[in-house]
């Protein structure tokens, strides 16, 4: 993801606002995706996973729990590889990403590290 001077219009620098984007995930437009360069994994929240209409049977078993910001432990429902498209033509890229699916409340649909 790159930003141009036009993206900074109306922003006071320096800033510490979160970067929230919209990406195409499995051909569905998914809004409210938090970009977190400090995240060690890519997270997909269950409420967003359910909207993709992918069977839970397609999740791969994950035995390692996640530890959140407050020290709470979350056991993922599983992991899944999904196609993700960022950008618009001609500046567009498609990658396959592995997401851990978690069933916990969040204002975001996903977190991409």
N, C-alpha and C positions, 0 to 999 in steps of 0.2 A: 504494500500500500504506500503510495506516495502522495504528498500534498503540495499544492502550488500556492503562490501568493494569494490567489483568489479565495482559497480555503481559510485564510487568516482574516478575511474581511470581517470587521466587527469584533474581533477577539483582542482583548488586552493581553499583551505579552509582558513578562512570562505568565503562563497559566498552568493550572493543575487540574483542568477539567478532564473527565474520563473521555476516552475515544469510543464512541458507540457507532457502529456501522450497520448497513444492510447488506446481506450476502444472499446469493442464490444457493440454497442447500437442497440437493436432490430435486432440482428444478422447481422448488418452491421459494418464493421471496421471503426471507426471514429477517425481520427487523429486530432492533434492540439486542445486538451482539456486542458485548464488551470486549475491547482489545486490551489484554493485560499481559504485557511483555514479561511480567514477573511470574506468571502462571507456568507451572511445570507440565500441565496437561490441558487438553482442550475439553471443555465441559459442555454437555447438552442437557438442558433441564427436561424432566419428564413431560411437563406440560407442552413443550415444543416438540419433543419426540413423538408424542401422541398425535399431534397435528400433521406430522409427516405420513401418518398411516402405514408405518412399518411395523411388522409383527414383532412382538417382544421375543419370539423364538429366534430372531436373527441376531440377538445380542450374544456376544461372547462372554464367557465367565471371566470375572475379574475378582481376584482374591485379596488384593491390596486395598485397604481403606484409605480415604482421603482425610487430611486434617485441614480444617478451615481456619480462617483468620483468628477466630476466638478460641481455637484449640479443640473445637468439637470434631468428632470423628463421623464421617459419612461413608457408608458402604455403597459403592456404585451398583446399579442394577446390572451393569455389564458395559461392554464397549462395542462400538460399531464403526465401520469405515463408511464415510459418506462423501459424495462428490460435492465440492464447494467451488463456486465461481465468484471471483471478485473483479470489480471494474466493469467497464462497458467497452465495446469494440470501438476502436482498434486496441485500446489498452485494457486488455482483459486476460485473466489467467484462470485456469481450472486445475485444481489439485484434489487429491483424495486425502481426507483427514480422518484420523482416528479420534472419536469422541468417547469420553466416559459419560454414561447416562446416569444422572442422579435424580432422586425423588426428594427434592427439598424446595421450599419457596424461594423465588428470586424475581426481581423486577426485570431481569434479562432472560432471553431465550437461550443464550449460549455465552460461553467465555472462550475466546481464542487467545492462546498464549503466543 
